[in-house]
């Protein structure tokens, strides 16, 4: 009887842990099960290993495994695409995910305001406390000074432009203070709003284990430590006072 109770308890704990994490976080099902596409959904899809020619074949399309997802594409057309997943009752003390982005800078003579440029955003949001746990959002005119490189010059999106691409970023967030909360991960990619230049993001290895970042063709990894939990701690202190 005791053995039966132990087995039932272990099964319950395992089911709760699995239920409270990201579904198909590595996209190794070969599909987008568990995820919700938004915006211009036809631009996004599953990708397989290989390199990206817009990054001079120096960036892999997947960070590990057989599949990843590409949000948006190189085609321009003034589209915005997104992918998201909401996890209820988060139960892990860490969340990891890997992403890489490509944005095309216009090199034609048509003036673009910063708001018309290709851009991307990667966001993890605590729905329970309305707190941002992680947010990386840039357009092609104000990219971070490190972790980004110049790629190919081409007109694949319709107008000439210079591609900029990031390393694969392995994001590591301490989620020990958000146990039991509802979290949402959202990735968005937008083309130039004038329709001639593209932008897209690769996403892979979403879960509670450290991603394996490719060292081929070049070892280029940036580990980002999450600091959003500090804001959550302040929110809790304010709530108690």
N, C-alpha and C positions, 0 to 999 in steps of 0.2 A: 504493500500500500504506500509506504514512504517512497519507494522507488518510483511508483506511478506518479505521485504528487510532484517529485523532483523533475521527472520528464516533462510533465505538463507545464510546470513553472518555467523550465528552460525553453520550451517551445514558445511560450507566451512572450518571454523576454526577447527571443530572437525575432519573432514576428513584429513586435513593437519597434525594435531597432530598425528592421528593414523597412517598415512602413514609414518611419519618420525621417528617411533620407531621400536623396535625389534618385529618381527612377531613370535608368538608362543613362547615367551620367557620363559614361565613356562612349556612348552611341554604338557600343559593340553589338547591339541587336541588329545593326545595319539599317535602322530606321529612326524615326523621331518619336517613338512611343514615349509618353510621359511629358512631352514638351508641347508648347503652344506657339505656333507661328503667328506673326502679326505683320501688318503693313502689306507690302507687295510680296506675298508668300512665294510666288513662283521663282523669285531670285535666290531663295535659300534652299539648301539641301545637304544630304550626306556626301562626304568626300572620302576618298581612299588615299593610302600613302602615295607620296610623290612630292615633287617640288613645284613651287609657284613661279612661273616665268616672269611675272611682273616684279618679283623680288630677285630677279637674275638667277633663279633656281637655287638661292641660298636659304630659302625658308621652306620647311616641310609643311604639307597641308594637314598632317596629323602630328600631334605631339607624341603619341604612343598608340600601339594597337592597330587595328585594321580600319577604324573609322573615326571620323570627327564630323562636325557640322560646319558649314560655311553659311554665315548670315549675310545676305546681300550678294552682289557679284560685281564683276568688272564692267558691266555693260552701260553704266550711266542711266540715262532716261529719267533722271530726277525722282528715283524711287527711294523709299525708306522701308527697311525690312527689320524685323525683330524676332527674337525667340525668348521664351521665358518658361520658368517652372516655379510653382509655389509648393513649399513643403510645410505641412501643418505639424505642429508639435515636434520641433527640431530636437534631437536627442544626442548629438555628438558635440564634443568639446572643440573640434576643429572642423573647418571646411576648407577644402582646396579646390582650385580649378585652374585650368591653363587656357590662355587665349593669345592670339596674335592678330594684328590688324594691318590692313593695307589701304592707303588713301592716295588718290591721284591729285597732284597739284596742277592747276591749269598753267600751260605755257603759251597759250594763244594770246592774242591781243585784246580779248574781250574782258573787260573789268569785272571782277567778282568781289562782292563785299564778303567779309568773314562769314556772315550768316548764309551765304550762298555756296560756300565751299563744302566738299565732302567731309563728313565727320562720323564719329562713332561714340558709343558709350557702353561701359560694362558696369553693372550696378548690382549689389546685393543689398536688399532692403528688408528691415525688420518691420513687418506689418503690425505686429502686436504693439510696438512702441512708436511707430512712425519715425524710425531712426535709420539713417543710412549707415550701413556697416562697411561698405566699400563702394567707391565710385571713381572710375577713370573715364573722362569725357573730354575729347579734344577734336578740333578740326585741323585740317592740313596746314593751316597758317600758324598754329601755336603748339606744335608738337613738343613733348618733353625733350630736354637736351640730351638725354642718354637713352639707350635702348632702341633707337630708331635709326634707319639707314636709308640711303637713296637707292632706288631700284631702276627699272627700265623706263625709257622714254618711248611712248607709243600713243596710238590713237584708237585703242581697242574700244573705248567708250564713246567714240565719235569725234572728239576733238583732241589735239595734241596735249600731252601732259606728262609730268614726271611723277612716277610712283614712289611713295615712301612706305616702308614696311617696318614693323616692330619685330623684336625678338619674340619668341614664345615666353610669355610671362607666367610664372607659377605663383599664383596668389595663395597665401597662407593666412587664414583668419582665425583668431581665437574666438570661439563661440561659446565659451564656458558660461558666460553671463546671459546667454539667450536660450538656454535649455527650456524647452516647452513653448517657445515662441513660434510664430508662423513667419517663414522667410521666403523671399522671392528673388530669384536671380533673373536679370533681364539683360540681354545684349541687343544693341540697336546699331544699324549701319545705314548711312544716308549718302546718296550720290550728291554731286553738285546740283543745286536746284535749277540751274539753267539747262541741265540735261546732257552735258557733254563729257562729264568726268565721273569716275566710279569710286566706290568705297565698300569694303567688306571686312568681316571679322571671322576668324576661325575660333571655335570653342571645342574643348576636349577635357576629359578626365575630371569631371565634376563629382566631388564626393568628400569623404573624410580621410582619404589616404593621399600622401604626397605624390603629385604627378611625376612621371618619368619624362624628362624633357630631352628631346633628341640632341645628340652631339654631332650629328651628321646633317648637312655638310660642314657646319662649323659649330663649336660649342658656344652657344650664346644664350645664356639664361639669366633672367633677373628675378630674384625672389623678392616679393613684396610682402612685407609684414603688415597685417591689418591693425589699424589704430582706431577703427570706428568703435570698438568696445569701450574706449575711454569715454566717448560721448554717451554711451548707454549707462555707464556707471554714474555719470553726472545726472542723467535723467532720473535714475533711481534715488539718488540723494535728494534731488529737488522734490520728488514725489513724497518722500518720507517727511520732509520739513513742512 
